[in-house]
Amino acid sequence: MAELKRYDTKVYKAQNDMVEAMRTDLAAMGVPFFGTKSHLIKLPIESATDGVTSASSSESDTKDASITKAELLSLQKRMLQFLEDMFND
């Protein structure tokens, strides 16, 4: 069991490293949605009392210019699908 857990951890780390390398390469090539600045991504509200204050000030600054992490991931998937369709040999 321990050996299987170590193997799973190793595969998981390798997969995450590969995804990050691909994301970096796509951002360097200027592919839309892969070079998105982190300040444009909405952060989840951590607590109800603290979140109200920080959310209201950050929403007024970037209300129309920010997206959630889930929305960004969806746009990235759509862009990859588009690229596969356009350049599939």
C-alpha positions as CSV (number, residue, x, y, z in Angstrom):
1,M,0.0,0.0,0.0
2,A,2.8,2.4,0.9
3,E,4.6,1.7,-2.4
4,L,1.4,2.4,-4.3
5,K,0.8,5.7,-2.5
6,R,4.4,6.8,-3.3
7,Y,3.9,5.9,-6.9
8,D,0.6,7.8,-7.0
9,T,2.2,10.8,-5.4
10,K,5.1,10.7,-7.9
11,V,2.7,10.5,-10.9
12,Y,0.5,13.3,-9.6
13,K,3.6,15.6,-9.1
14,A,4.8,14.7,-12.6
15,Q,1.4,15.5,-14.1
16,N,1.2,18.8,-12.3
17,D,4.7,19.7,-13.5
18,M,3.8,18.9,-17.1
19,V,0.6,20.9,-16.9
20,E,2.5,23.9,-15.5
21,A,5.2,23.6,-18.2
22,M,2.5,23.5,-21.0
23,R,0.7,26.5,-19.4
24,T,3.9,28.5,-19.4
25,D,4.7,27.6,-23.0
26,L,1.2,28.6,-24.2
27,A,1.5,31.9,-22.3
28,A,4.9,32.6,-23.8
29,M,3.4,32.0,-27.3
30,G,0.6,34.5,-26.5
31,V,-2.3,32.0,-26.6
32,P,-5.4,33.8,-25.2
33,F,-6.4,32.9,-21.6
34,F,-3.0,31.4,-20.7
35,G,-1.2,34.6,-19.8
36,T,-4.0,36.0,-17.6
37,K,-2.7,38.2,-14.9
38,S,-3.4,36.9,-11.4
39,H,-5.0,40.2,-10.2
40,L,-7.7,39.7,-12.8
41,I,-8.9,36.4,-11.3
42,K,-11.5,36.7,-8.5
43,L,-10.4,35.1,-5.3
44,P,-12.9,33.0,-3.3
45,I,-14.3,34.7,-0.2
46,E,-12.7,33.1,2.9
47,S,-14.9,34.4,5.7
48,A,-18.3,36.1,5.8
49,T,-17.2,39.1,7.9
50,D,-13.8,39.7,6.2
51,G,-15.1,38.8,2.8
52,V,-17.7,41.5,2.7
53,T,-15.2,44.3,3.2
54,S,-12.5,42.9,0.8
55,A,-15.0,41.8,-1.8
56,S,-16.7,45.1,-2.0
57,S,-13.5,47.1,-2.5
58,S,-12.0,44.6,-5.0
59,E,-15.2,44.3,-6.9
60,S,-15.5,48.0,-7.4
61,D,-11.9,48.1,-8.8
62,T,-12.2,45.2,-11.2
63,K,-15.9,44.5,-11.4
64,D,-16.1,44.1,-15.2
65,A,-12.4,43.0,-15.8
66,S,-12.2,39.9,-13.6
67,I,-13.3,36.3,-13.9
68,T,-13.4,33.3,-11.6
69,K,-10.8,30.5,-11.7
70,A,-13.5,28.2,-13.0
71,E,-14.5,30.6,-15.8
72,L,-10.8,30.9,-16.8
73,L,-10.3,27.2,-16.8
74,S,-13.4,26.8,-19.0
75,L,-12.1,29.4,-21.5
76,Q,-8.7,27.7,-21.5
77,K,-10.3,24.4,-22.3
78,R,-12.3,26.0,-25.1
79,M,-9.2,27.6,-26.5
80,L,-7.3,24.3,-26.5
81,Q,-10.2,22.6,-28.3
82,F,-10.2,25.4,-30.9
83,L,-6.5,25.0,-31.5
84,E,-6.8,21.2,-31.8
85,D,-9.6,21.7,-34.3
86,M,-7.7,24.3,-36.4
87,F,-4.3,22.6,-36.4
88,N,-5.2,18.9,-36.3
89,D,-3.2,17.0,-39.0
